[in-house]
Structures are given as structure tokens and as C-alpha cells.
């Protein structure tokens, strides 16, 4: 018998779910600042729009390397005080906070790209064990609610973080890129993000506990065996051959979903600057204004996702998780593609509502579906391996989207957003073929 399946997992209260998920509020500060501002920083430092996707490769490559390794290591970690996942939460938070302070002080493009590698690796060290944390601590009846709580904090964190440059500008901080330097609004936003990231993750570290292995002697023997480098590499790589059927099916859904998301994060800034503000000059005031407006757009979709996080599980219980996910992806795909038709900045908020519904489902449903098909003692490893199907499409996007944008869309990145919308529609169709082994169990947060 799996050594953790015999452990009776107590039903957690609302506030226990809150505490164990609160760290995601800080983690999303890091991701939201990165998603909304990285292309803007690169462009301000002189990057060619055609090369933006290549510079963004740092993010998926670090995820590809870091998450399975961290998942494997955390599966084989136990400390009487720190537990299994929390040491990785804390180490990642320290490194991510440092990177967030460094990013807006990049004096050259190569420095910004290098810091992006550090920042994304550090965020992944904190984030990956959080996904396994839900599987560790919660019974099947609460797992969807657990991931929904994470999604709520992801949405709340992203709303505030995405608005920070605009908030600082309203306080009189300069939004100008003077002599090619990163605006002070962006600089102060990253400073605030670093502090919030560290404090929020630390709160979860000190306020949440973890269940010990039910058979400690067996766990120690497996941990000793796992310390062999050869064994570790064999297990990490060999896991692909042992993926559950549900995980394979979700891999295809994730592939097309994350091509769409990566296209949105890379190109929304330049697309809105071109399609709505009428400029492609990254040094112009209009381009920087477009950057702030994109932050507001991203705050809207993040806010919608925070609200939807608690609504989607209700619909999932009434229908099914895969029906909800397919529907949300279809709405998100149509919404993303519709940006091509919009030339008024206020009207851009309408498609962001649809994108927010899709984002809420992306952060909740695939993980809830997957958790029911995974062995408990390898939860961290398989959650890390699942991230391959998040980062591989991002790598494909980084290598090809710039070429496609240049050769087929004449450099108009708003058309790349349409391509992203089509990919999300494909993901919606593929979701209908996923096998959800564990039917949603009735129960509330």
C-alpha cells in the first residue's frame, strides 16, 4: 500500500485552507510583474519586437529544468519542524525577492535577460511544491476547493501587482523612460513585489503544518535510495513512461493552452501600443502609457479569475470538471482573438473578462483532475513533471512566434494574439476527451 494513502487526512477549515494557500498571493506578485512588464523592460532596453519571444525563453527553460527536480527532492524530504514542502517555499521566496529587486535595475538588455532566468527559477522553486501541498494535505473531497483557494490568491495577487505601475504613477512617480532607462513606476513596483513575495510565502511557512509519512522507517529507506544521483536521474526521466492516462490527455490540452497564454503575455503590450495607441516606438510616452494600460487589462482578468475561483467548483459539481474547463477555454479563446477587432482602450476590458474565466479554470481544473490520478507518495514529482507540458509549449512559442509574427503577420503582434485565441479553442476541444477518474466529490470549502 502507498505509504501515505493510509493517513487519515482531516477536513480543513476555511482559515486552514487560507493559510496554506496564502503564499500564492506573493508568488503571483512575482509572476504578474514578470508577465505584464518583462516585454516592456526588454523593449525599453532596446530589444527588437521580433526577438521578444526568444528572450522570454528563459522562463520556460528554467521551469523545465527546475520543477521536476524540486518535485522529486521535496517528495524525499522530511524535517520535524520544516516538513516536506515548506523548505522549498522559503528558499524560493528568498531568491525570488532578490531577483525582483535586481530586475528593474538592469542597465543593459543582457542583464535583464539574465535576471529573468534567476527570477523564474526562484519562483518555480517556491511554486511547484505548492501544487503538491494540496494533494498532500487534503482529502479528495477538498482538493478542488484547495486549488480554487490557490486560484483566488493568484487572482488577488495579480490584480494588485499588475496595477502597481499605474498606482505609483497616480502618486506622482515618473512613468517616463528617460534615456532608455526603466521607468521609476516599474522600478518601485518590482521593489514592492519582492517584499510581498517574501512576506506572503513566509506566512504560509509559519502558519501551515504538514502530515508526516505514515511509515517513517520505510520513508527513510526510500529517501536513502533516492539520494543516489543515478537513481534520481533514472526516476526523474523514467517517469514519462509511467504517466497516468489522464496526465497524457491533459498534456495535449496544456500544450495548446499555454501557447495561447505565452502569446498573450509576450505580445499584448506591443499589440495594444500598435493597435490602439498607434505607436511601435518603445521610447515614446504613448508606448509607456500602453504598458500601464496592459497592466490594468491584466488586473481585470486576474480579478475575474479570483472571483470565478469559487464559482467554477459549483458548476463542476453540477456538470463535470472537464465540461467546465472546456467551456472556459472556449470563452477565453474567443475573447483573446477578439482583441484584433478592438481599437478603443476602454472596450479592451470586455475580452479580459473572458480571459479571466479561462485563467481561473486553467489554474484549478487540470490540477484537480490530475491529482485524483496520481500516487500520493510521488505527488510532488508528477506535479513537477506535469509542468513539462506547460513549459514545452512556451519553448515552442519562444522559438517560433517571432518568426510567424514577422513572416506571416507583417510584424503586427495583435494578429499573434488571434493565433493564441485559436490555440485556446483547440485546447477546449481536446478537453472533452480527457478521462476524469475521480468524479467531483460534493463538499464546500
C-alpha angles and dihedrals in degrees: 000000000000106000094233101042091076092060112102105228111212119226107256126223124239092260093049088054088047094053096045091050100039093092088070088067088067095038090056091052085064096045095043094051089047095048097046100039112026096085088045091053092047092048092047089053091053106272118157111239089233090061099048094096091053092052089051090060088092091076101055095036092056090047090051091054101035109041102059091044093049090045091052093046094047091050088059098042127097130163123172091230105026099037124202109302104022097076088061092046090057099042091049091049093055093049094043093051090053092049092049090055091048099046100072090046093062108131096191138029094250090055092053091050091049093049090049088060091052094043096049093045091051094047090050091052089059098037104049097061090049090067091052090044090072092051090047098050107028133072117231090261091063103034096093089048089049093054089043090056089052089050090051092056092043089055095046093047093047093050093056096038093049091052096047098095090050091046092052091047090054087054091058099264113145117258094188124116096223112198091344095306124138111265117256090237090064092042094055091043091059092047090054090045093055092053095046092046092056096043097046095049091045089055091059091045093056100034103044127066131200136227113249121229109278092226106038095180092053090046091052091051092050091046092052090050091048093056090076108102091217093051092046094052092045092052095043094050096034093057091082090070092053101047114137116249091249091055092052091051092048089050090069091047091050093048095062094035094057095045085061094047094046091051089052095049095046101042111026091089096053091037093056092042090054102035099039109016096037099229140105094181107113092197094057125101090236092057092051090047088052088052091056091047091053087054088056091048091052090048089056095053090044091050091050090050091052091054094041092051091082096037099052095063088056091055090043091057091048094048120000137289094249092050090053092046094049092049094049093048091051091051091047093049094051090046095051092048092049092066086081089068097048123090100162115085095215092054090056089079091071097067089043088066090059092045089051092056090051092047092051090053094044090056095046118026104050091050093045090049092046097047092064092058099048131092108248098229091055097041094117094047096049092044087053091047089050087061088069086076090054096049101037092065089047090054090048088050092049091052099042112024094073091051093046092047092050100041102036106022100039091239093301102137094191086075089056087060088057089054088051090052091053090051090053090052089053089052090052091055093048091051090068089067096054118114111227102199096185110054114216109278116222114248140103136233 
